[in-house]
Amino acid sequence: MRNFIVAITGASGAIYARRILQGLNQPALRTYLIVSPAGRRLLHEELGLEQPVPERLLDEPVRSEIIPLAYHDIGACVASGSFPSEGMVIAPCSSSKLAQVAHGGADNLIARAAQVMLKERRRLVLLHREMPLSLVDVRNMVAATEAGAIICPASPGFYLQPRTIGDLVDMVAGRVLGLLAVPCDWKIQWAGADRRS
Ligand SMILES: Cc1cc2nc3c(=O)[nH]c(=O)nc-3n(C[C@H](O)[C@H](O)[C@H](O)COP(=O)(O)O)c2cc1C
């Protein structure tokens, strides 16, 4: 089993979290899911979910193992570096959580698990969403990047001629899965368009 951590915070873009979880919905994968209180609110506002239960969040049959963990349980398995998780994504990642990650905050399970990823030199992807960015955000991005995190702005490209919101979401969510080395056959790769002179 490959273990991953998905954390959902209170930034806009709950649909990205759903698509990433769908990408991780594979039999050989286990996902530990943490949702902040503000993340719960966004799941309600944007996806109409009362409770972030895996079946509702996925919106498709559960084929993998998804284990919800409590936001305030800083004693959960993923709070320890001895627990063999491969990578973590915070998606969407609020500026507030970005700041916590950048400055070593660990008073909740999302922040603590992120600090574990950094100290263990494991992959940590922050799918940050805010616009415009303040200087505080930019400095926090620098600090988080220097500490080893990958800042992945929720900013889809348009070069594959997207036709639906789903196409745009796939482009972002698929890139996150790629950063976690999770196989995904969505059509999000630029095949190249050579222009001969
Ligand atoms: C509808 C709604 C949309 C929000 N969108 C964003 C956003 O895109 N980016 C952001 O950084 N914060 C956003 N916020 C604010 C965060 O939810 C707030 O800062 C919260 O404290 C973040 O907490 P968390 O990081 O623990 O989830 C939004 C809040 C609401 C209610």
The ligand as a Gaussian input file, in Angstrom:
#p B3LYP/6-31G(d) Opt

LIG

0 1
 C      -16.316000      31.204000       0.708000
 C      -14.899000      31.402000       1.185000
 C      -13.877000      31.406000       0.266000
 C      -12.555000      31.581000       0.691000
 N      -11.559000      31.540000      -0.256000
 C      -10.273000      31.656000       0.146000
 C       -9.224000      31.518000      -0.811000
 O       -9.450000      31.283000      -2.013000
 N       -7.942000      31.602000      -0.370000
 C       -7.650000      31.813000       0.956000
 O       -6.464000      31.864000       1.295000
 N       -8.638000      31.948000       1.887000
 C       -9.929000      31.864000       1.524000
 N      -10.938000      31.981000       2.464000
 C      -10.567000      32.300000       3.848000
 C      -10.139000      31.083000       4.651000
 O      -11.181000      30.133000       4.691000
 C       -9.765000      31.510000       6.083000
 O       -8.585000      32.275000       6.063000
 C       -9.600000      30.342000       7.021000
 O       -9.256000      30.825000       8.301000
 C       -8.552000      29.366000       6.558000
 O       -8.433000      28.358000       7.548000
 P       -7.742000      26.964000       7.248000
 O       -6.430000      27.240000       6.613000
 O       -7.576000      26.333000       8.596000
 O       -8.663000      26.166000       6.420000
 C      -12.263000      31.795000       2.067000
 C      -13.305000      31.772000       2.982000
 C      -14.611000      31.581000       2.556000
 C      -15.716000      31.528000       3.589000

